[in-house]
């Protein structure tokens, strides 16, 4: 992770010279070594049998992409509010309140719906995020922050719908013996995805910001939307419902 993130950050900041490329290659090589170790270790961190479960691998992949994309999206929105609209850091934090409100509302609602709608909630959340990104992309040239409130609220509703359900549903078909390894790996992957997404999406932003903040923000939104769209088919491969008694 140090190699991958260091390469992305160094490359976007100082140019794609030998050093960031070497860091990326080092990160990939160490990741390959980690995977080999997990396959041969007597007590691996991630049970190999989990990766043969279609529902789990689909949820794991979907979670990596969604959490990475949304983490990068939040960072880019903050950059747009400050560099594009000239808001202070405190004003930027206030500008993100609609998104936070949407996450809270959707999370509470999904707690009651997860056992009846199951994986359809994840698909619904992905579609809502896509709609919010499209709406926001149309408004990046606006001079004020108020027009951004509705699309940010929509994006927050989509995030809350996904965040509160995707991992609960992912472990829907996991046996009791595998549940500890499954839960631990999903939590770890979420944190790693947040770091990767922030580095990757902002790399796109800073690469394009020479043509203006609006252009860079729109391009970053397109990248995020493309990543979310890739996850749509994966939602149909998830277990149908969360385990009984699961939900938050």
LINHUQUI-V155054 format. One record per backbone hydrogen bond with DSSP energy under -1.0 kcal/mol. CO is the residue of the C=O (numbers start at 1). NH is the residue of the N-H. If there is no record, write none. Layout:
# LINHUQUI-V155054
{{CO;NH} {CO;NH}}
This chain:
# LINHUQUI-V155054
{{1;5} {2;6} {3;7} {4;8} {5;9} {6;10} {7;11} {8;12} {9;13} {10;14} {11;15} {15;17} {17;21} {18;22} {19;23} {20;24} {21;25} {22;26} {23;27} {24;28} {25;29} {26;30} {27;31} {28;32} {29;33} {30;34} {31;35} {32;36} {33;37} {34;38} {35;39} {36;40} {37;41} {47;50} {49;52} {50;53} {53;57} {54;58} {55;59} {56;60} {57;61} {58;62} {59;63} {60;64} {61;65} {62;66} {63;67} {64;68} {65;69} {66;70} {67;71} {68;72} {69;73} {70;74} {71;75} {72;76} {73;77} {74;78} {75;79} {76;80} {77;81} {78;82} {79;83} {80;84} {80;85} {81;87} {88;92} {89;93} {90;94} {91;95} {92;96} {94;97} {96;100} {97;101} {98;102} {99;103} {100;104} {101;105} {102;106} {103;107} {104;108} {105;109} {106;110} {107;111} {110;114} {113;117} {114;118} {117;120} {118;121} {119;123} {120;124} {121;125} {122;126} {123;127} {124;128} {125;129} {126;130} {127;131} {128;132} {129;133} {130;134} {131;135} {132;136} {133;137} {134;138} {136;139} {139;142} {145;148} {146;149} {148;152} {149;153} {150;154} {151;155} {152;156} {153;157} {154;158} {155;159} {156;160} {157;161} {158;162} {159;163} {160;164} {162;165} {162;166} {165;169} {166;170} {167;171} {169;172} {171;174} {178;182} {179;183} {180;184} {181;185} {182;186} {183;187} {184;188} {185;189} {186;190} {187;191} {188;192} {189;193} {190;194} {191;195} {192;196} {193;197} {194;198} {195;199} {196;200} {197;201} {198;202} {199;203} {200;204} {201;205} {202;206} {203;207} {204;208} {205;209} {208;211} {209;212} {212;216} {213;217} {214;218} {215;219} {216;220} {217;221} {218;222} {219;223} {220;224} {221;225} {222;226} {223;227} {224;228} {225;229} {226;230} {229;232} {231;235} {234;237} {240;119} {243;246}}
